[in-house]
Structure formats: C-alpha cells, structure tokens
Amino acid sequence: MNKSARPVMNSARASKERGWRWALDLTATAADQPMFLRIARAIAADIRRGRLGPDTPLPGSRALARTLEVHRNTVLAAYRELFAEGWIETRHGRGTYVAHELRDNDPQPSAARKPRLKTQQPGFAWPGPDTEALPYRLPPAGTLRLWGGLPDVRLIPNEAFARAQRRVLRLSPNVLGYGDPYGHLRLREALSTMLRTTRGLVLTPEDLLITRGSQMALSLVAQSVLRPGDVVAVEALGYRPAWRAFTLAGARLAPVPVDDHGLCASQLARLCETENVRAVYVTPHHQYPTTVQLAPSRRIELLALAAGFALGGTVGIGTVVFALTIGPALEGGFWLLQRSPVGAPAPVATPIPAPLAGS
C-alpha cells in the first residue's frame, strides 16, 4: 500500500493516548526470557487479540520504561524486535505505531495475526442482545438526516453560550458537582413561573423534577405507575421509544387507530370494554409521526372516557391518560383517575394530582 494513502491519526488523539498510563500484562510471558522479549511478546499478543489495532500509537520508550520500571534500552530493544517482526513501524517525527499492514513472516497462522476482538461468552445466563434498546448510530458525514426530535444545532448562539459557561464556571466553581437531584433551584423557579404563566398550572419549584429529557420522564413515570401485565393503549402509529419505556415496566401495548383527527376515541372505548386498560398514551398537539392534532372533540371524549371508566367501570382498578404538549382541552401531562369496584358507590370525579411531563 502506498504510504501516502495511509490514514493519518489525529495528532491530538495520538498525544492523548500517549499521555495515558499504558497497561501491559507481562504475566502471560515466560519469566525466564529476557525482559525485552517479554515486553515484545506482550505487545505482539495485544495486537493479535485486537486490543492494539493498526495505526495505534505506542508510548515513547522513556514513558514505557517508567511505567514498567525498566531501563529505556530494554524498551528500545523490545521495539527493535517488534519492528523486525513487522508488528510496528516508526514514522518520522511522529513516533512509533502499530503497523498499518502486518507482514507474512510471523509463525502464527494468518487468521491469528489479524487484529480482531474475540467473542467471549459470559459466565452466566444472558438473554441475548436487546436491539430495540440500543442507541442509534450516526450516519456518515454529509448524510442528510430527516429525523424527528433533534434540534438544529446550527441555530445555537455558540459564542454567547460559551461566554455564559465561562461566567458560570468563574463565579460558581461548584456547579460541576452533582448538585440538587431535583435540578438547579433557579432553573426550577424559572420553569415554575413560565408554566404558571403560559400553561395555567398551579405548582411551585418543589413540584418540579428536571430530567435529561422527556424519555427519562416517561421511564420514571412508567416505573412508578405501571405494573407487570398492565395494558397500555397507544396510537397505532406512534413514538417507539415511549412504547419501549412502557414494555420495560412490564406493560403490554394495545394499538388504537389514528385518523385525520387523531386518536380514535370510539376504538379506545371498545378496547376498554374488553381489556383492563391501565394507561393511554397520546401525543395530542402534534401526533407522532403524522403530525395531526387531536381534535377538541376527541380530547373531550378521551377525558369523558377516562372519567366514565373511573366511575364504576366494569374492569380494572384505574386509568392513566398520558399526554405530552397538550392544549387546554386536555390539561396536564398525566391524569390518574381511580375507578370503583362494580356495584360500589361512584366517587366524585376528581383527578388525583399526577406528574406532568414536557420538553
């Protein structure tokens, strides 16, 4: 391969890797061998098993000598041995690296010489990978991403944001600590004022819990409200990460059709007659992914349905209506309405204070 075509490692990354204390296991090498051979064999073994991939920077001879508490000449002799075997290469003015291409003069079989990570089985029962819970991977640079739920970072005032960060770090060095688990008090004060003013909610800073996003809020509420086996009604086309939060809490999902006016309340009513529906998850302001709004009449139907089942319904013990970013016809984010056993006197239709989630 043409040397000019080799990928060049970022110099900052190489410097950072060389600055770390380098771990090298010499216990697997024969103790009766000279130290330089033990070092060379240990590095070669790390290349074989994939710990050190092609073009990985190696520590300088002085740094490695200090780490291993040996003379620098011992490390230099080990590097010469590795160079002669084709494991490493020296790049002028940049240091020593794992070879970009390995030579064919190693006694090990070709498959063994290929740097690769070996698959290891755990020593306990493992249910297998949960692909739905894995985070998405970013596409290659230059890809046009038409994803929802992501901000346009080009609109962030970076300079003003950086100045604000520097000012806060100067005046409040403790801000990098863990802080209040409910969230910074001044942030909760500002949010409570905004929610009282713009949403008509009655709350104080003590009623707010700051999370890393709406997904974390959904997960916390699902773990608090749902029990294994509970049925959660969801929009047939909907936000899968939210569904995942419910299933991880042990719930079973029941899809409800969505039309031009949002969630079909009549279909939900039929579902509630046959299933013990514990919760309903809706996105009324902009349904995901169709973006339709839940019509005011549907919002009223949905609340009436929840109240109807809460007051002497034939199945279940309660209903929760989940809603995000909703209008005045469906106030709040979560409604918890207790229902009475069959034949018992109907209680007053008063929503129990429940968490509201938003982002």
C-alpha positions as CSV (number, residue, x, y, z in Angstrom):
1,M,0.0,0.0,0.0
2,N,1.3,3.5,-0.8
3,K,2.4,5.2,2.4
4,S,0.9,8.4,1.3
5,A,-2.5,6.7,1.2
6,R,-2.4,5.6,4.8
7,P,-4.9,7.1,7.1
8,V,-3.3,9.6,9.4
9,M,-4.3,9.5,13.0
10,N,-5.3,12.8,14.5
11,S,-2.2,14.2,16.3
12,A,-4.3,15.4,19.3
13,R,-5.7,11.8,19.7
14,A,-2.2,10.3,19.4
15,S,-0.8,12.7,22.0
16,K,-3.7,12.0,24.4
17,E,-3.3,8.2,24.1
18,R,0.5,8.5,24.7
19,G,-0.2,10.6,27.8
20,W,-2.2,7.9,29.5
21,R,-0.5,5.4,31.7
22,W,-0.1,2.4,29.5
23,A,-1.1,-1.0,30.9
24,L,0.9,-4.0,29.7
25,D,0.4,-7.5,31.1
26,L,3.7,-9.4,31.3
27,T,2.4,-12.3,33.4
28,A,1.5,-14.3,30.4
29,T,5.1,-14.3,29.1
30,A,7.8,-16.8,30.2
31,A,9.6,-15.4,33.3
32,D,12.9,-17.0,32.2
33,Q,13.0,-15.0,29.0
34,P,14.9,-11.7,28.7
35,M,12.8,-8.7,29.7
36,F,12.9,-7.1,26.3
37,L,11.5,-10.3,24.7
38,R,8.7,-10.4,27.4
39,I,7.8,-6.9,26.5
40,A,7.8,-7.6,22.8
41,R,5.8,-10.8,23.1
42,A,3.2,-9.0,25.3
43,I,2.7,-6.2,22.8
44,A,2.5,-8.7,19.9
45,A,-0.1,-10.6,21.9
46,D,-2.2,-7.4,22.3
47,I,-2.0,-6.8,18.6
48,R,-3.2,-10.3,17.8
49,R,-6.2,-10.2,20.1
50,G,-7.3,-6.8,18.8
51,R,-6.5,-4.5,21.7
52,L,-4.0,-2.6,19.6
53,G,-5.3,-2.1,16.1
54,P,-3.5,-0.9,13.0
55,D,-2.0,2.7,13.3
56,T,-2.4,2.7,17.1
57,P,0.2,5.0,18.6
58,L,2.6,3.3,21.1
59,P,4.1,5.1,24.1
60,G,7.5,6.6,23.8
61,S,10.4,4.5,25.0
62,R,11.0,6.7,28.1
63,A,7.4,6.7,29.1
64,L,7.0,2.9,28.8
65,A,10.3,2.4,30.6
66,R,9.0,4.4,33.5
67,T,5.7,2.5,33.5
68,L,7.4,-0.9,33.5
69,E,10.2,0.3,35.8
70,V,12.9,-1.0,33.4
71,H,15.8,0.7,31.6
72,R,15.0,2.6,28.4
73,N,17.4,0.5,26.4
74,T,15.2,-2.6,27.3
75,V,12.2,-0.9,25.7
76,L,14.2,0.1,22.7
77,A,15.4,-3.5,22.3
78,A,11.7,-4.7,22.5
79,Y,10.7,-2.1,19.9
80,R,13.5,-3.3,17.6
81,E,12.3,-6.9,17.9
82,L,8.7,-5.9,17.1
83,F,9.9,-3.8,14.1
84,A,12.0,-6.7,12.8
85,E,8.9,-9.0,13.0
86,G,6.7,-6.4,11.2
87,W,4.4,-5.6,14.1
88,I,5.3,-1.9,14.5
89,E,6.6,0.9,12.3
90,T,8.3,4.2,13.1
91,R,7.0,7.3,11.4
92,H,9.5,10.2,11.1
93,G,8.8,13.0,13.6
94,R,5.6,11.3,14.9
95,G,6.7,8.3,16.9
96,T,6.1,4.5,16.9
97,Y,2.8,3.0,15.7
98,V,1.3,-0.5,15.2
99,A,1.9,-1.4,11.6
100,H,-0.8,-0.4,9.1
101,E,-0.3,-3.8,7.4
102,L,1.3,-6.8,9.0
103,R,3.9,-8.8,7.3
104,D,3.6,-12.5,6.4
105,N,6.8,-13.6,8.3
106,D,5.0,-14.3,11.6
107,P,4.9,-18.0,12.6
108,Q,1.2,-17.6,13.7
109,P,-1.5,-18.6,11.2
110,S,-2.8,-15.6,9.2
111,A,-6.2,-15.7,10.9
112,A,-4.5,-15.5,14.3
113,R,-2.4,-12.5,13.2
114,K,-5.4,-10.4,12.1
115,P,-6.2,-7.8,14.8
116,R,-9.7,-8.6,15.9
117,L,-11.8,-8.7,19.1
118,K,-12.5,-12.2,20.3
119,T,-16.1,-13.1,21.1
120,Q,-16.3,-14.1,24.8
121,Q,-19.2,-15.7,26.4
122,P,-20.3,-14.5,29.9
123,G,-20.2,-16.9,32.8
124,F,-23.9,-16.5,33.5
125,A,-27.2,-16.8,31.6
126,W,-27.7,-14.0,29.1
127,P,-31.0,-13.4,27.3
128,G,-29.3,-12.0,24.2
129,P,-29.0,-8.5,22.7
130,D,-32.0,-6.2,23.0
131,T,-31.7,-4.4,19.7
132,E,-34.6,-2.1,20.4
133,A,-32.8,-0.7,23.4
134,L,-29.6,0.0,21.5
135,P,-28.9,3.7,20.7
136,Y,-28.9,4.7,17.1
137,R,-25.6,5.2,15.3
138,L,-24.8,8.4,13.5
139,P,-24.6,8.0,9.7
140,P,-21.5,9.0,7.7
141,A,-20.6,12.7,7.5
142,G,-22.6,14.5,4.8
143,T,-25.7,12.3,5.1
144,L,-29.0,14.3,5.0
145,R,-30.8,13.3,8.2
146,L,-34.6,13.7,8.1
147,W,-35.1,12.6,11.7
148,G,-37.6,14.0,14.2
149,G,-36.9,15.1,17.7
150,L,-33.5,16.6,17.0
151,P,-32.7,20.3,17.3
152,D,-30.9,22.3,14.6
153,V,-27.7,22.9,16.4
154,R,-26.7,25.5,13.7
155,L,-29.1,27.9,15.4
156,I,-27.4,27.7,18.8
157,P,-25.6,31.0,19.6
158,N,-22.3,29.3,20.4
159,E,-20.4,32.4,21.3
160,A,-23.0,33.7,23.8
161,F,-23.4,30.1,25.2
162,A,-19.6,29.8,25.6
163,R,-19.4,33.2,27.4
164,A,-22.2,32.2,29.7
165,Q,-20.4,28.9,30.6
166,R,-17.2,30.7,31.3
167,R,-19.0,33.2,33.5
168,V,-20.8,30.5,35.5
169,L,-17.6,28.5,36.0
170,R,-15.8,31.6,37.2
171,L,-18.5,32.6,39.7
172,S,-19.7,29.1,40.7
173,P,-16.9,26.5,40.6
174,N,-19.1,24.0,42.5
175,V,-21.6,23.9,39.5
176,L,-19.6,20.9,38.2
177,G,-20.6,18.8,41.2
178,Y,-23.7,16.6,41.4
179,G,-25.9,19.4,42.8
180,D,-29.6,19.0,43.7
181,P,-31.0,15.8,42.3
182,Y,-34.3,17.6,41.6
183,G,-32.5,20.1,39.4
184,H,-30.9,23.5,39.9
185,L,-33.2,25.7,42.1
186,R,-33.1,28.7,39.9
187,L,-34.0,26.7,36.8
188,R,-36.9,25.2,38.6
189,E,-38.0,28.6,39.8
190,A,-37.9,30.0,36.2
191,L,-39.8,26.9,34.9
192,S,-42.5,27.1,37.5
193,T,-43.0,30.8,36.7
194,M,-43.2,30.0,33.0
195,L,-45.7,27.1,33.5
196,R,-47.9,29.1,35.7
197,T,-48.0,32.0,33.2
198,T,-48.2,30.1,29.9
199,R,-49.9,26.9,30.9
200,G,-52.1,27.9,33.8
201,L,-50.6,25.3,36.1
202,V,-50.6,25.6,39.9
203,L,-47.1,24.5,41.0
204,T,-44.0,25.6,42.9
205,P,-40.3,24.8,42.3
206,E,-40.7,22.0,44.8
207,D,-43.1,20.3,42.4
208,L,-40.6,20.1,39.6
209,L,-38.1,17.4,38.8
210,I,-35.6,18.1,36.0
211,T,-34.7,15.1,33.8
212,R,-32.4,14.6,30.9
213,G,-35.4,14.7,28.5
214,S,-39.0,13.6,28.1
215,Q,-37.8,10.0,27.6
216,M,-36.3,9.8,31.1
217,A,-39.5,11.4,32.4
218,L,-41.7,8.8,30.7
219,S,-39.5,6.0,32.0
220,L,-39.7,7.3,35.6
221,V,-43.5,7.6,35.5
222,A,-43.9,4.2,33.8
223,Q,-41.9,2.5,36.5
224,S,-43.9,4.4,39.2
225,V,-47.4,3.8,37.7
226,L,-47.4,0.6,35.7
227,R,-47.2,-3.0,36.9
228,P,-46.2,-6.2,35.0
229,G,-49.2,-7.2,32.9
230,D,-50.9,-3.8,32.7
231,V,-52.3,-2.9,29.3
232,V,-51.3,0.5,27.9
233,A,-53.3,1.8,24.9
234,V,-51.0,3.5,22.4
235,E,-51.5,5.2,19.0
236,A,-51.1,2.5,16.2
237,L,-48.6,4.8,14.6
238,G,-46.5,6.3,17.5
239,Y,-43.3,7.0,19.2
240,R,-41.5,3.7,19.7
241,P,-39.0,4.9,22.4
242,A,-42.0,5.8,24.6
243,W,-43.5,2.3,23.9
244,R,-40.2,0.8,25.0
245,A,-40.4,2.6,28.3
246,F,-43.8,1.0,29.0
247,T,-42.8,-2.5,28.0
248,L,-39.6,-2.3,30.1
249,A,-42.0,-1.6,33.0
250,G,-43.8,-4.8,32.2
251,A,-46.8,-3.4,30.3
252,R,-48.5,-4.9,27.3
253,L,-49.2,-2.5,24.4
254,A,-52.6,-2.3,22.7
255,P,-52.6,-0.2,19.5
256,V,-55.5,2.2,18.7
257,P,-56.1,3.6,15.2
258,V,-55.3,7.2,14.3
259,D,-57.1,9.2,11.6
260,D,-57.1,12.8,10.4
261,H,-58.5,13.9,13.8
262,G,-56.0,12.0,16.0
263,L,-56.6,9.0,18.3
264,C,-60.0,7.3,17.6
265,A,-61.8,7.6,20.9
266,S,-64.5,5.2,19.8
267,Q,-62.0,2.5,19.1
268,L,-60.4,3.2,22.5
269,A,-63.8,2.8,24.2
270,R,-64.3,-0.6,22.6
271,L,-60.8,-1.6,23.7
272,C,-61.6,-0.6,27.3
273,E,-64.7,-2.8,27.2
274,T,-62.6,-5.9,26.6
275,E,-59.2,-5.1,28.1
276,N,-58.1,-3.9,31.6
277,V,-56.6,-0.7,30.2
278,R,-54.3,0.8,32.8
279,A,-53.0,3.7,30.7
280,V,-53.5,5.6,27.5
281,Y,-50.5,7.3,25.8
282,V,-51.3,10.0,23.3
283,T,-49.5,12.9,21.6
284,P,-52.3,15.3,21.0
285,H,-50.5,18.5,20.0
286,H,-48.5,17.0,17.1
287,Q,-49.2,13.3,16.7
288,Y,-46.0,11.3,16.0
289,P,-45.3,10.7,13.2
290,T,-48.4,12.0,11.3
291,T,-48.3,15.5,13.0
292,V,-52.1,15.7,13.1
293,Q,-53.6,17.4,16.1
294,L,-56.0,15.7,18.4
295,A,-59.4,17.4,17.7
296,P,-61.0,19.3,20.6
297,S,-64.0,16.9,20.4
298,R,-61.7,13.9,20.7
299,R,-59.9,15.4,23.7
300,I,-63.3,15.8,25.4
301,E,-64.2,12.3,24.5
302,L,-60.9,11.0,25.9
303,L,-61.4,12.7,29.2
304,A,-65.0,11.6,29.4
305,L,-64.0,8.1,28.6
306,A,-61.4,8.1,31.4
307,A,-63.9,9.6,33.8
308,G,-66.5,7.1,32.8
309,F,-64.3,4.1,33.4
310,A,-63.1,5.7,36.7
311,L,-66.7,6.0,37.9
312,G,-68.0,2.4,38.2
313,G,-66.3,0.8,35.3
314,T,-66.5,-3.0,34.8
315,V,-62.8,-3.8,34.6
316,G,-59.6,-2.7,36.2
317,I,-58.7,-0.5,39.1
318,G,-57.6,2.7,37.5
319,T,-56.8,4.6,34.3
320,V,-53.9,6.9,33.5
321,V,-54.0,9.2,30.5
322,F,-50.5,10.1,29.2
323,A,-50.3,13.3,27.2
324,L,-47.4,15.4,26.0
325,T,-47.6,19.1,25.0
326,I,-51.3,19.4,25.1
327,G,-53.9,22.1,24.8
328,P,-56.4,23.4,27.4
329,A,-59.0,20.8,26.4
330,L,-56.7,18.1,27.9
331,E,-55.0,19.8,30.8
332,G,-51.7,18.4,32.0
333,G,-49.5,15.5,31.0
334,F,-50.7,12.6,33.2
335,W,-54.1,12.0,34.6
336,L,-54.7,9.4,37.2
337,L,-58.3,8.5,37.8
338,Q,-59.3,5.8,40.3
339,R,-62.3,3.7,39.4
340,S,-64.6,2.0,41.8
341,P,-65.4,-1.7,42.0
342,V,-68.5,-2.9,40.2
343,G,-71.6,-2.1,42.4
344,A,-69.7,0.3,44.7
345,P,-70.9,3.9,45.0
346,A,-69.2,6.2,42.4
347,P,-66.7,8.7,44.0
348,V,-66.5,12.3,42.9
349,A,-64.8,12.7,39.5
350,T,-61.7,14.5,40.8
351,P,-58.4,13.9,39.1
352,I,-55.7,12.9,41.5
353,P,-52.5,15.1,41.4
354,A,-50.2,13.3,39.0
355,P,-46.9,14.1,37.2
356,L,-46.8,16.3,34.1
357,A,-44.1,15.6,31.5
358,G,-42.9,18.0,28.8
359,S,-39.9,19.1,26.9
